[in-house]
Every structure is written in C-alpha cells, then in structure tokens.
Amino acid sequence: MSELHKSISELLVEERRAGLVECEYAGHVCGISDTGEIRYFVGNPRHMTFMRSAAKPFQALPAFKHGIADQYGFTGKEQAITTASHRSEPFHVDVLESMLGKIGIDEQELVCHSSYPLNERARDTLVAEGKPPRRLYHNCSGKHLGVLAYCKSKGYPLEGYEQLDHPVQQEILETLAEMADYPQEQIHIGIDGCGFPVFAIPLANAAKAYLKLACPDLIGNADSEAAVSHMTGMMNKHYEMVSGSDMICSSLLMDDNIVAKGGAQGVYCFGLRKERMAFALKVMDGSESKWALIVASILEQIGYTNADTIARLYRLCPEQTVNGSGTAVGEQQAVFRLEKV
C-alpha cells in the first residue's frame, strides 16, 4: 500500500519541443470510492486548496432545495446556468437577461463587477460595436442571479448577500461542509474574484462532495438527494450553459455519467455515476490549459469505457502541438501514474 502523507506535488504533464522538455506542470490528484476512502492518488491527496468555481454547484444547491425553479418559472437552461462559469456567449446572455426579468431585480444589484465576456468572439464583437462591459457578462453572474432569487424568495435582504455573515452564505457554508464531510469550522475562507466567500478544503473532501453529486444516495437526506439529482440533471442536459463552446466542463457533462466543474487556479473536480467514484485535482501553477489532458489520462487509467468522452478531451488538448501554420512542433503528455491504495 502506498503512503498517503506526501506533501510535495508530483509531475502531471510535460511539454516537449524537438525532444527537449520545455515546460512541466506539477500538482496533486485524489480519487475517492463510494466507501469514502481514498482509492487513487498522485502527490498529496489531502492537499488543501480553494475550490473557487468548483464550489458553484454547492452554492446553487440551497436554491434548488427550496424549489426556486418552480417559483420563478426558470427553464432548464436558466437552472443550469446558476451552477456555471459561463463565457457570456450570446446564448448565455439571452438566458441571463430572461432570469433578470423573472426575478425582478436590477443588474446593478449583482455585486460581481462589470466585465467583458471570457469568450473571445463574444468579447471582440462587443468591443468592435463599442458596447460597454456589464455585470451580466461576468462569468459568475448566473450564480449571483440564483442566489439573489433564493434570497428574495426567502425574504433575506438582498443587500450584503455576498457577505459571509449573510444568512444565504451561512446556508451555503453549511451545505458544503455536509456534502464534503468536512467540519465547517475547519473550512478556510477567503474572498473570491466575484466577491463571494471562497472555501478551501482538502482535495479528498472536494472529491467526496463530487461523489455525492454523482451518487446522491450517499447523502442520506431525501430532500437533498432529490435536489442534487435535479440540479445535476440540468447540468448534463444543458451542458453548454455550465461553461461554453469547446470547454472541458461542457465536454464532460455531455456524458450523462459525469458531473464535473472546474475552478480558477487549476482546481478541477468530477464524479462518475456508474463507477461510484470521484476525483479532485490541483495543478499547482494554476494552469487550466492541461485539465483535459489530465482528466483524459485519469479516465484511461481507471478503465473508463466511454471512448467518445476521452476523445473529446483529447480534441480540446491534443498530444501533438502545432504552430499557427499547422506545423507539428512538439508534444504534450500526461506523465503521472495513479497510485492505487
């Protein structure tokens, strides 16, 4: 049995050019079985990391439990985008504007700052047309709209909804602690880029939380199980809402067996329904560009049978690298091996 107390990150991906290693990406991986035990790992499976946007499904869950979709008449796409790091493509903005009208609030009530879309084509179009940035274009605006809708429904004040002592944030904190099987008082809390509290927990517990998203029967509470099943079903059905075109989250969520979400600075989590397993990983330099390569390698190493899902990941991050003229100039490869416990 391999030891689980390593603290040093291990090499995950190598980039080579003309046979010479040009760049390396190190990090940690943790895989959890439905017994709640660590089954696979690379580096330190208990590495403490901020979940960033990988926490969004748990930030949305109280609203799903409360049934805000029925109260506001939210469509499936509108429900899915409350879990999203969307790219503000036109189809995202249409959904967000519809939600704004249904909730009956002003865009300025969102505390996330104004920005241009993360999708380059959408951003360039707006800039070329001389249009200003908007809060609605912020990649977290769907989450904010969902939380504001929940606050309005519960009678919570809308002002200060981003503050840790606000009742909605306390519910979110309690939800994450329960889903992750991690003591609430031990969760390390900072402030995220959108103004919300951001939570740091061990990778093993982030994987446990995603295991319950994939296998809600492990939660042990009928209301929570039903809400999780409904929420993750919306994420899979409307996968394009959760991130955007040619993005890893949408590519994974196309597979009905997978629940997945990433966060800034290199953290990625996913759960597998049939296999009753979940993984959480952290690329220590914060890179997101190698996520697809790492996840593809994890799936291959555990014998995942959906070849189409793995192929989609390799299309996002091909092992052969080319320059702007299409000439092959190098390779990138996942070089880690999962250690089995």
Short mmCIF file of the C-alpha atoms (twelve columns), coordinates in Angstrom:
data_MODEL
# 
_entry.id   MODEL 
# 
loop_
_atom_site.group_PDB 
_atom_site.id 
_atom_site.type_symbol 
_atom_site.label_atom_id 
_atom_site.label_alt_id 
_atom_site.label_comp_id 
_atom_site.label_asym_id 
_atom_site.label_seq_id 
_atom_site.Cartn_x 
_atom_site.Cartn_y 
_atom_site.Cartn_z 
_atom_site.pdbx_PDB_model_num 
ATOM 1   C CA . MET A 1   0.000   0.000  0.000   1 
ATOM 2   C CA . SER A 2   1.330   3.433  -0.949  1 
ATOM 3   C CA . GLU A 3   1.771   6.114  1.674   1 
ATOM 4   C CA . LEU A 4   -0.728  8.956  1.704   1 
ATOM 5   C CA . HIS A 5   1.159   11.630 3.607   1 
ATOM 6   C CA . LYS A 6   3.179   13.117 0.751   1 
ATOM 7   C CA . SER A 7   3.268   16.903 0.740   1 
ATOM 8   C CA . ILE A 8   5.253   17.576 -2.441  1 
ATOM 9   C CA . SER A 9   3.418   17.908 -5.727  1 
ATOM 10  C CA . GLU A 10  4.259   15.465 -8.497  1 
ATOM 11  C CA . LEU A 11  4.732   15.945 -12.217 1 
ATOM 12  C CA . LEU A 12  1.450   15.671 -14.114 1 
ATOM 13  C CA . VAL A 13  2.163   16.947 -17.652 1 
ATOM 14  C CA . GLU A 14  5.281   17.510 -19.764 1 
ATOM 15  C CA . GLU A 15  5.587   19.649 -22.872 1 
ATOM 16  C CA . ARG A 16  8.430   18.775 -25.243 1 
ATOM 17  C CA . ARG A 17  9.820   20.568 -28.277 1 
ATOM 18  C CA . ALA A 18  12.343  18.824 -30.551 1 
ATOM 19  C CA . GLY A 19  12.676  16.140 -27.887 1 
ATOM 20  C CA . LEU A 20  13.616  18.594 -25.137 1 
ATOM 21  C CA . VAL A 21  11.385  19.144 -22.109 1 
ATOM 22  C CA . GLU A 22  10.265  22.763 -22.377 1 
ATOM 23  C CA . CYS A 23  7.601   23.009 -19.689 1 
ATOM 24  C CA . GLU A 24  6.348   20.970 -16.733 1 
ATOM 25  C CA . TYR A 25  3.082   21.065 -14.784 1 
ATOM 26  C CA . ALA A 26  3.001   19.587 -11.300 1 
ATOM 27  C CA . GLY A 27  0.131   19.015 -8.928  1 
ATOM 28  C CA . HIS A 28  -1.985  16.649 -6.871  1 
ATOM 29  C CA . VAL A 29  -4.809  14.204 -7.628  1 
ATOM 30  C CA . CYS A 30  -7.206  12.382 -5.318  1 
ATOM 31  C CA . GLY A 31  -9.722  9.679  -6.242  1 
ATOM 32  C CA . ILE A 32  -12.436 8.573  -3.803  1 
ATOM 33  C CA . SER A 33  -14.592 5.410  -3.825  1 
ATOM 34  C CA . ASP A 34  -18.163 5.209  -2.567  1 
ATOM 35  C CA . THR A 35  -16.868 3.954  0.769   1 
ATOM 36  C CA . GLY A 36  -15.487 7.459  1.276   1 
ATOM 37  C CA . GLU A 37  -11.934 6.148  1.253   1 
ATOM 38  C CA . ILE A 38  -9.056  7.315  -0.912  1 
ATOM 39  C CA . ARG A 39  -8.621  4.837  -3.761  1 
ATOM 40  C CA . TYR A 40  -6.192  6.632  -6.086  1 
ATOM 41  C CA . PHE A 41  -3.767  9.486  -5.615  1 
ATOM 42  C CA . VAL A 42  -0.861  11.447 -7.058  1 
ATOM 43  C CA . GLY A 43  1.125   13.730 -4.764  1 
ATOM 44  C CA . ASN A 44  -0.823  14.737 -1.667  1 
ATOM 45  C CA . PRO A 45  -4.486  13.622 -1.812  1 
ATOM 46  C CA . ARG A 46  -5.250  15.819 1.181   1 
ATOM 47  C CA . HIS A 47  -3.718  18.964 -0.267  1 
ATOM 48  C CA . MET A 48  -5.675  21.973 0.999   1 
ATOM 49  C CA . THR A 49  -6.975  24.068 -1.875  1 
ATOM 50  C CA . PHE A 50  -9.530  26.765 -2.573  1 
ATOM 51  C CA . MET A 51  -12.347 25.259 -4.625  1 
ATOM 52  C CA . ARG A 52  -13.023 28.524 -6.425  1 
ATOM 53  C CA . SER A 53  -15.758 27.951 -9.029  1 
ATOM 54  C CA . ALA A 54  -15.713 24.198 -8.462  1 
ATOM 55  C CA . ALA A 55  -17.875 25.116 -5.447  1 
ATOM 56  C CA . LYS A 56  -20.651 26.580 -7.610  1 
ATOM 57  C CA . PRO A 57  -22.932 23.526 -7.560  1 
ATOM 58  C CA . PHE A 58  -22.891 23.670 -3.759  1 
ATOM 59  C CA . GLN A 59  -23.513 27.419 -3.788  1 
ATOM 60  C CA . ALA A 60  -26.547 26.765 -6.002  1 
ATOM 61  C CA . LEU A 61  -27.864 23.789 -4.037  1 
ATOM 62  C CA . PRO A 62  -29.825 25.659 -1.322  1 
ATOM 63  C CA . ALA A 63  -31.881 27.347 -4.046  1 
ATOM 64  C CA . PHE A 64  -32.585 24.020 -5.730  1 
ATOM 65  C CA . LYS A 65  -33.672 22.536 -2.400  1 
ATOM 66  C CA . HIS A 66  -36.016 25.479 -1.905  1 
ATOM 67  C CA . GLY A 67  -37.600 24.975 -5.324  1 
ATOM 68  C CA . ILE A 68  -36.905 28.386 -6.841  1 
ATOM 69  C CA . ALA A 69  -37.197 26.967 -10.370 1 
ATOM 70  C CA . ASP A 70  -40.926 26.464 -9.882  1 
ATOM 71  C CA . GLN A 71  -41.377 29.749 -8.025  1 
ATOM 72  C CA . TYR A 72  -39.801 31.834 -10.780 1 
ATOM 73  C CA . GLY A 73  -40.622 29.649 -13.758 1 
ATOM 74  C CA . PHE A 74  -36.959 29.088 -14.563 1 
ATOM 75  C CA . THR A 75  -36.279 26.970 -17.640 1 
ATOM 76  C CA . GLY A 76  -33.782 24.120 -17.543 1 
ATOM 77  C CA . LYS A 77  -31.145 26.351 -19.112 1 
ATOM 78  C CA . GLU A 78  -31.776 29.037 -16.513 1 
ATOM 79  C CA . GLN A 79  -31.393 26.493 -13.741 1 
ATOM 80  C CA . ALA A 80  -28.162 25.092 -15.195 1 
ATOM 81  C CA . ILE A 81  -26.518 28.499 -15.518 1 
ATOM 82  C CA . THR A 82  -26.795 29.050 -11.741 1 
ATOM 83  C CA . THR A 83  -24.015 26.417 -11.425 1 
ATOM 84  C CA . ALA A 84  -21.939 27.909 -14.231 1 
ATOM 85  C CA . SER A 85  -18.748 29.686 -15.111 1 
ATOM 86  C CA . HIS A 86  -20.318 30.793 -18.382 1 
ATOM 87  C CA . ARG A 87  -18.438 32.542 -21.181 1 
ATOM 88  C CA . SER A 88  -21.152 35.113 -21.983 1 
ATOM 89  C CA . GLU A 89  -21.737 33.791 -25.448 1 
ATOM 90  C CA . PRO A 90  -24.956 35.221 -26.928 1 
ATOM 91  C CA . PHE A 91  -26.999 32.182 -25.878 1 
ATOM 92  C CA . HIS A 92  -25.770 32.653 -22.293 1 
ATOM 93  C CA . VAL A 93  -26.677 36.337 -22.252 1 
ATOM 94  C CA . ASP A 94  -30.189 35.614 -23.534 1 
ATOM 95  C CA . VAL A 95  -30.754 33.234 -20.620 1 
ATOM 96  C CA . LEU A 96  -29.273 35.634 -18.059 1 
ATOM 97  C CA . GLU A 97  -31.421 38.539 -19.242 1 
ATOM 98  C CA . SER A 98  -34.512 36.341 -19.048 1 
ATOM 99  C CA . MET A 99  -33.650 35.433 -15.449 1 
ATOM 100 C CA . LEU A 100 -33.116 39.066 -14.538 1 
ATOM 101 C CA . GLY A 101 -36.651 39.860 -15.674 1 
ATOM 102 C CA . LYS A 102 -38.215 36.868 -13.926 1 
ATOM 103 C CA . ILE A 103 -36.530 37.660 -10.607 1 
ATOM 104 C CA . GLY A 104 -37.463 41.328 -10.889 1 
ATOM 105 C CA . ILE A 105 -34.159 42.880 -9.869  1 
ATOM 106 C CA . ASP A 106 -31.805 45.410 -11.396 1 
ATOM 107 C CA . GLU A 107 -28.499 44.292 -12.896 1 
ATOM 108 C CA . GLN A 108 -26.677 46.717 -10.587 1 
ATOM 109 C CA . GLU A 109 -27.777 44.627 -7.609  1 
ATOM 110 C CA . LEU A 110 -25.268 41.949 -8.635  1 
ATOM 111 C CA . VAL A 111 -22.050 42.528 -6.689  1 
ATOM 112 C CA . CYS A 112 -19.842 40.890 -9.322  1 
ATOM 113 C CA . HIS A 113 -18.007 43.596 -11.242 1 
ATOM 114 C CA . SER A 114 -18.653 44.601 -14.829 1 
ATOM 115 C CA . SER A 115 -16.555 42.758 -17.380 1 
ATOM 116 C CA . TYR A 116 -16.416 41.688 -20.993 1 
ATOM 117 C CA . PRO A 117 -17.194 38.055 -21.927 1 
ATOM 118 C CA . LEU A 118 -14.498 35.426 -21.467 1 
ATOM 119 C CA . ASN A 119 -15.409 34.048 -24.885 1 
ATOM 120 C CA . GLU A 120 -13.077 35.838 -27.288 1 
ATOM 121 C CA . ARG A 121 -15.513 36.072 -30.189 1 
ATOM 122 C CA . ALA A 122 -18.270 37.465 -27.976 1 
ATOM 123 C CA . ARG A 123 -15.842 39.941 -26.399 1 
ATOM 124 C CA . ASP A 124 -14.388 41.109 -29.702 1 
ATOM 125 C CA . THR A 125 -17.861 41.628 -31.160 1 
ATOM 126 C CA . LEU A 126 -18.911 43.834 -28.252 1 
ATOM 127 C CA . VAL A 127 -15.688 45.845 -28.356 1 
ATOM 128 C CA . ALA A 128 -15.985 46.329 -32.123 1 
ATOM 129 C CA . GLU A 129 -19.549 47.585 -31.640 1 
ATOM 130 C CA . GLY A 130 -18.399 49.990 -28.916 1 
ATOM 131 C CA . LYS A 131 -20.564 48.360 -26.257 1 
ATOM 132 C CA . PRO A 132 -19.567 48.629 -22.583 1 
ATOM 133 C CA . PRO A 133 -18.834 45.812 -20.150 1 
ATOM 134 C CA . ARG A 134 -21.709 44.576 -17.985 1 
ATOM 135 C CA . ARG A 135 -22.094 42.763 -14.696 1 
ATOM 136 C CA . LEU A 136 -24.181 40.212 -16.540 1 
ATOM 137 C CA . TYR A 137 -21.126 39.306 -18.652 1 
ATOM 138 C CA . HIS A 138 -19.179 38.278 -15.545 1 
ATOM 139 C CA . ASN A 139 -18.675 34.507 -15.619 1 
ATOM 140 C CA . CYS A 140 -20.229 34.198 -12.142 1 
ATOM 141 C CA . SER A 141 -23.390 36.182 -12.871 1 
ATOM 142 C CA . GLY A 142 -25.564 33.067 -13.163 1 
ATOM 143 C CA . LYS A 143 -24.537 32.036 -9.669  1 
ATOM 144 C CA . HIS A 144 -25.315 35.508 -8.356  1 
ATOM 145 C CA . LEU A 145 -28.732 35.540 -10.005 1 
ATOM 146 C CA . GLY A 146 -29.580 32.171 -8.489  1 
ATOM 147 C CA . VAL A 147 -28.547 33.285 -5.015  1 
ATOM 148 C CA . LEU A 148 -30.428 36.586 -5.328  1 
ATOM 149 C CA . ALA A 149 -33.557 34.732 -6.459  1 
ATOM 150 C CA . TYR A 150 -33.248 32.482 -3.407  1 
ATOM 151 C CA . CYS A 151 -32.744 35.465 -1.084  1 
ATOM 152 C CA . LYS A 152 -35.814 37.210 -2.495  1 
ATOM 153 C CA . SER A 153 -37.892 34.062 -2.111  1 
ATOM 154 C CA . LYS A 154 -36.763 33.512 1.489   1 
ATOM 155 C CA . GLY A 155 -37.206 37.133 2.477   1 
ATOM 156 C CA . TYR A 156 -33.496 37.591 3.096   1 
ATOM 157 C CA . PRO A 157 -32.058 41.065 2.468   1 
ATOM 158 C CA . LEU A 158 -30.542 41.468 -0.974  1 
ATOM 159 C CA . GLU A 159 -28.027 43.983 0.285   1 
ATOM 160 C CA . GLY A 160 -24.876 42.318 1.543   1 
ATOM 161 C CA . TYR A 161 -25.804 38.918 0.093   1 
ATOM 162 C CA . GLU A 162 -22.109 38.343 -0.651  1 
ATOM 163 C CA . GLN A 163 -21.013 38.784 2.962   1 
ATOM 164 C CA . LEU A 164 -20.073 35.708 4.976   1 
ATOM 165 C CA . ASP A 165 -22.435 36.612 7.815   1 
ATOM 166 C CA . HIS A 166 -25.435 36.891 5.464   1 
ATOM 167 C CA . PRO A 167 -27.884 34.013 6.065   1 
ATOM 168 C CA . VAL A 168 -27.603 32.745 2.490   1 
ATOM 169 C CA . GLN A 169 -23.816 32.463 2.759   1 
ATOM 170 C CA . GLN A 170 -24.160 30.623 6.050   1 
ATOM 171 C CA . GLU A 171 -26.506 28.153 4.352   1 
ATOM 172 C CA . ILE A 172 -24.008 27.693 1.535   1 
ATOM 173 C CA . LEU A 173 -21.170 27.110 4.003   1 
ATOM 174 C CA . GLU A 174 -23.238 24.538 5.895   1 
ATOM 175 C CA . THR A 175 -24.186 22.820 2.626   1 
ATOM 176 C CA . LEU A 176 -20.569 22.475 1.503   1 
ATOM 177 C CA . ALA A 177 -19.462 21.160 4.902   1 
ATOM 178 C CA . GLU A 178 -22.194 18.498 4.831   1 
ATOM 179 C CA . MET A 179 -21.527 17.445 1.240   1 
ATOM 180 C CA . ALA A 180 -17.764 17.330 1.753   1 
ATOM 181 C CA . ASP A 181 -17.886 15.593 5.151   1 
ATOM 182 C CA . TYR A 182 -15.595 18.290 6.484   1 
ATOM 183 C CA . PRO A 183 -16.007 20.268 9.725   1 
ATOM 184 C CA . GLN A 184 -17.448 23.680 8.963   1 
ATOM 185 C CA . GLU A 185 -15.119 25.401 11.422  1 
ATOM 186 C CA . GLN A 186 -12.072 23.961 9.631   1 
ATOM 187 C CA . ILE A 187 -13.010 25.312 6.191   1 
ATOM 188 C CA . HIS A 188 -10.550 28.058 5.291   1 
ATOM 189 C CA . ILE A 189 -12.435 31.058 3.930   1 
ATOM 190 C CA . GLY A 190 -11.262 33.866 1.680   1 
ATOM 191 C CA . ILE A 191 -12.881 36.179 -0.877  1 
ATOM 192 C CA . ASP A 192 -13.340 35.062 -4.479  1 
ATOM 193 C CA . GLY A 193 -12.924 37.200 -7.580  1 
ATOM 194 C CA . CYS A 194 -16.678 37.818 -7.819  1 
ATOM 195 C CA . GLY A 195 -16.931 38.974 -4.189  1 
ATOM 196 C CA . PHE A 196 -18.388 35.778 -2.695  1 
ATOM 197 C CA . PRO A 197 -16.742 33.818 0.113   1 
ATOM 198 C CA . VAL A 198 -14.406 31.154 -1.289  1 
ATOM 199 C CA . PHE A 199 -13.739 27.893 0.515   1 
ATOM 200 C CA . ALA A 200 -10.564 25.838 0.918   1 
ATOM 201 C CA . ILE A 201 -10.845 22.159 1.849   1 
ATOM 202 C CA . PRO A 202 -8.638  19.089 1.282   1 
ATOM 203 C CA . LEU A 203 -8.786  17.523 -2.170  1 
ATOM 204 C CA . ALA A 204 -10.088 14.310 -0.611  1 
ATOM 205 C CA . ASN A 205 -13.100 16.164 0.741   1 
ATOM 206 C CA . ALA A 206 -13.695 18.020 -2.516  1 
ATOM 207 C CA . ALA A 207 -13.785 14.596 -4.177  1 
ATOM 208 C CA . LYS A 208 -16.244 13.373 -1.523  1 
ATOM 209 C CA . ALA A 209 -18.515 16.316 -2.286  1 
ATOM 210 C CA . TYR A 210 -18.472 15.493 -6.000  1 
ATOM 211 C CA . LEU A 211 -19.077 11.830 -5.239  1 
ATOM 212 C CA . LYS A 212 -22.351 12.871 -3.605  1 
ATOM 213 C CA . LEU A 213 -23.232 14.961 -6.649  1 
ATOM 214 C CA . ALA A 214 -22.761 11.863 -8.812  1 
ATOM 215 C CA . CYS A 215 -24.292 9.432  -6.303  1 
ATOM 216 C CA . PRO A 216 -26.828 11.409 -4.249  1 
ATOM 217 C CA . ASP A 217 -28.000 8.272  -2.452  1 
ATOM 218 C CA . LEU A 218 -24.859 8.713  -0.323  1 
ATOM 219 C CA . ILE A 219 -26.206 11.984 1.118   1 
ATOM 220 C CA . GLY A 220 -28.740 10.361 3.422   1 
ATOM 221 C CA . ASN A 221 -31.346 13.114 3.209   1 
ATOM 222 C CA . ALA A 222 -34.282 12.691 0.839   1 
ATOM 223 C CA . ASP A 223 -34.771 16.403 0.119   1 
ATOM 224 C CA . SER A 224 -31.072 16.941 -0.611  1 
ATOM 225 C CA . GLU A 225 -30.894 13.795 -2.721  1 
ATOM 226 C CA . ALA A 226 -33.817 14.955 -4.868  1 
ATOM 227 C CA . ALA A 227 -32.395 18.459 -5.254  1 
ATOM 228 C CA . VAL A 228 -28.942 17.157 -6.236  1 
ATOM 229 C CA . SER A 229 -30.431 14.721 -8.758  1 
ATOM 230 C CA . HIS A 230 -32.463 17.518 -10.322 1 
ATOM 231 C CA . MET A 231 -29.598 20.039 -10.343 1 
ATOM 232 C CA . THR A 232 -27.009 17.699 -11.852 1 
ATOM 233 C CA . GLY A 233 -29.582 16.506 -14.368 1 
ATOM 234 C CA . MET A 234 -29.954 20.104 -15.547 1 
ATOM 235 C CA . MET A 235 -26.156 20.408 -15.759 1 
ATOM 236 C CA . ASN A 236 -25.965 17.353 -18.011 1 
ATOM 237 C CA . LYS A 237 -28.987 18.215 -20.141 1 
ATOM 238 C CA . HIS A 238 -27.872 21.810 -20.687 1 
ATOM 239 C CA . TYR A 239 -24.121 21.267 -20.594 1 
ATOM 240 C CA . GLU A 240 -23.458 24.271 -22.830 1 
ATOM 241 C CA . MET A 241 -24.748 26.545 -20.061 1 
ATOM 242 C CA . VAL A 242 -22.203 25.376 -17.478 1 
ATOM 243 C CA . SER A 243 -19.185 26.750 -19.340 1 
ATOM 244 C CA . GLY A 244 -19.349 27.282 -23.092 1 
ATOM 245 C CA . SER A 245 -18.327 26.152 -26.544 1 
ATOM 246 C CA . ASP A 246 -15.278 23.886 -26.695 1 
ATOM 247 C CA . MET A 247 -14.743 23.948 -22.921 1 
ATOM 248 C CA . ILE A 248 -13.891 20.989 -20.700 1 
ATOM 249 C CA . CYS A 249 -16.940 21.246 -18.427 1 
ATOM 250 C CA . SER A 250 -19.375 21.161 -21.323 1 
ATOM 251 C CA . SER A 251 -17.399 18.356 -22.980 1 
ATOM 252 C CA . LEU A 252 -17.524 16.201 -19.853 1 
ATOM 253 C CA . LEU A 253 -21.147 16.989 -18.989 1 
ATOM 254 C CA . MET A 254 -22.213 15.779 -22.437 1 
ATOM 255 C CA . ASP A 255 -21.594 12.365 -20.867 1 
ATOM 256 C CA . ASP A 256 -24.615 11.645 -18.653 1 
ATOM 257 C CA . ASN A 257 -22.404 9.537  -16.397 1 
ATOM 258 C CA . ILE A 258 -20.285 12.519 -15.315 1 
ATOM 259 C CA . VAL A 259 -20.818 15.519 -13.048 1 
ATOM 260 C CA . ALA A 260 -17.946 17.987 -13.409 1 
ATOM 261 C CA . LYS A 261 -16.916 21.543 -12.648 1 
ATOM 262 C CA . GLY A 262 -13.630 23.421 -12.572 1 
ATOM 263 C CA . GLY A 263 -12.408 26.462 -10.720 1 
ATOM 264 C CA . ALA A 264 -9.776  29.154 -11.173 1 
ATOM 265 C CA . GLN A 265 -6.126  28.496 -10.386 1 
ATOM 266 C CA . GLY A 266 -6.030  24.897 -11.545 1 
ATOM 267 C CA . VAL A 267 -8.645  23.040 -9.485  1 
ATOM 268 C CA . TYR A 268 -10.920 20.512 -11.180 1 
ATOM 269 C CA . CYS A 269 -13.447 18.022 -9.798  1 
ATOM 270 C CA . PHE A 270 -15.641 15.329 -11.325 1 
ATOM 271 C CA . GLY A 271 -17.793 12.418 -10.196 1 
ATOM 272 C CA . LEU A 272 -18.659 9.201  -12.044 1 
ATOM 273 C CA . ARG A 273 -22.136 7.777  -11.506 1 
ATOM 274 C CA . LYS A 274 -21.788 4.151  -12.631 1 
ATOM 275 C CA . GLU A 275 -18.303 3.730  -11.204 1 
ATOM 276 C CA . ARG A 276 -19.361 5.443  -7.951  1 
ATOM 277 C CA . MET A 277 -16.067 7.313  -7.813  1 
ATOM 278 C CA . ALA A 278 -14.958 10.938 -7.826  1 
ATOM 279 C CA . PHE A 279 -11.716 12.817 -8.408  1 
ATOM 280 C CA . ALA A 280 -10.359 16.205 -7.428  1 
ATOM 281 C CA . LEU A 281 -7.119  17.625 -8.790  1 
ATOM 282 C CA . LYS A 282 -4.993  20.725 -8.465  1 
ATOM 283 C CA . VAL A 283 -2.413  21.995 -10.957 1 
ATOM 284 C CA . MET A 284 -0.103  23.930 -8.699  1 
ATOM 285 C CA . ASP A 285 0.843   26.740 -11.073 1 
ATOM 286 C CA . GLY A 286 -2.851  27.457 -11.587 1 
ATOM 287 C CA . SER A 287 -2.949  26.300 -15.201 1 
ATOM 288 C CA . GLU A 288 -6.275  25.277 -16.697 1 
ATOM 289 C CA . SER A 289 -4.974  24.505 -20.176 1 
ATOM 290 C CA . LYS A 290 -3.901  20.947 -19.240 1 
ATOM 291 C CA . TRP A 291 -7.077  19.919 -17.406 1 
ATOM 292 C CA . ALA A 292 -8.440  17.952 -20.371 1 
ATOM 293 C CA . LEU A 293 -5.179  16.041 -20.785 1 
ATOM 294 C CA . ILE A 294 -5.044  15.181 -17.079 1 
ATOM 295 C CA . VAL A 295 -8.691  14.118 -16.862 1 
ATOM 296 C CA . ALA A 296 -8.364  12.035 -20.037 1 
ATOM 297 C CA . SER A 297 -5.379  10.233 -18.522 1 
ATOM 298 C CA . ILE A 298 -7.259  9.590  -15.255 1 
ATOM 299 C CA . LEU A 299 -10.200 8.124  -17.162 1 
ATOM 300 C CA . GLU A 300 -7.898  5.924  -19.254 1 
ATOM 301 C CA . GLN A 301 -6.011  4.698  -16.202 1 
ATOM 302 C CA . ILE A 302 -9.173  3.612  -14.381 1 
ATOM 303 C CA . GLY A 303 -10.501 1.856  -17.491 1 
ATOM 304 C CA . TYR A 304 -13.338 4.255  -18.295 1 
ATOM 305 C CA . THR A 305 -15.381 2.747  -21.108 1 
ATOM 306 C CA . ASN A 306 -16.822 5.799  -22.872 1 
ATOM 307 C CA . ALA A 307 -14.230 6.333  -25.585 1 
ATOM 308 C CA . ASP A 308 -16.166 9.275  -27.042 1 
ATOM 309 C CA . THR A 309 -15.744 11.260 -23.823 1 
ATOM 310 C CA . ILE A 310 -11.999 10.642 -23.765 1 
ATOM 311 C CA . ALA A 311 -11.718 11.545 -27.450 1 
ATOM 312 C CA . ARG A 312 -13.497 14.861 -26.828 1 
ATOM 313 C CA . LEU A 313 -10.944 15.681 -24.134 1 
ATOM 314 C CA . TYR A 314 -8.012  14.957 -26.435 1 
ATOM 315 C CA . ARG A 315 -9.551  17.209 -29.090 1 
ATOM 316 C CA . LEU A 316 -9.516  20.025 -26.529 1 
ATOM 317 C CA . CYS A 317 -5.881  19.343 -25.616 1 
ATOM 318 C CA . PRO A 318 -4.174  17.311 -28.383 1 
ATOM 319 C CA . GLU A 319 -0.994  15.447 -27.506 1 
ATOM 320 C CA . GLN A 320 0.672   16.851 -30.631 1 
ATOM 321 C CA . THR A 321 1.225   20.615 -30.574 1 
ATOM 322 C CA . VAL A 322 1.274   22.705 -33.737 1 
ATOM 323 C CA . ASN A 323 2.180   26.284 -34.559 1 
ATOM 324 C CA . GLY A 324 -0.026  28.852 -36.262 1 
ATOM 325 C CA . SER A 325 0.800   27.378 -39.670 1 
ATOM 326 C CA . GLY A 326 -0.284  23.913 -38.602 1 
ATOM 327 C CA . THR A 327 3.256   22.527 -38.454 1 
ATOM 328 C CA . ALA A 328 3.867   19.950 -35.725 1 
ATOM 329 C CA . VAL A 329 6.350   21.483 -33.279 1 
ATOM 330 C CA . GLY A 330 6.164   19.317 -30.190 1 
ATOM 331 C CA . GLU A 331 4.214   17.075 -27.862 1 
ATOM 332 C CA . GLN A 332 2.412   17.350 -24.563 1 
ATOM 333 C CA . GLN A 333 1.728   14.300 -22.484 1 
ATOM 334 C CA . ALA A 334 0.322   13.296 -19.110 1 
ATOM 335 C CA . VAL A 335 3.215   11.559 -17.368 1 
ATOM 336 C CA . PHE A 336 1.719   10.664 -13.976 1 
ATOM 337 C CA . ARG A 337 0.535   7.267  -12.831 1 
ATOM 338 C CA . LEU A 338 -2.277  6.971  -10.345 1 
ATOM 339 C CA . GLU A 339 -1.122  5.232  -7.199  1 
ATOM 340 C CA . LYS A 340 -3.715  2.762  -6.025  1 
ATOM 341 C CA . VAL A 341 -4.442  2.363  -2.328  1 
# 
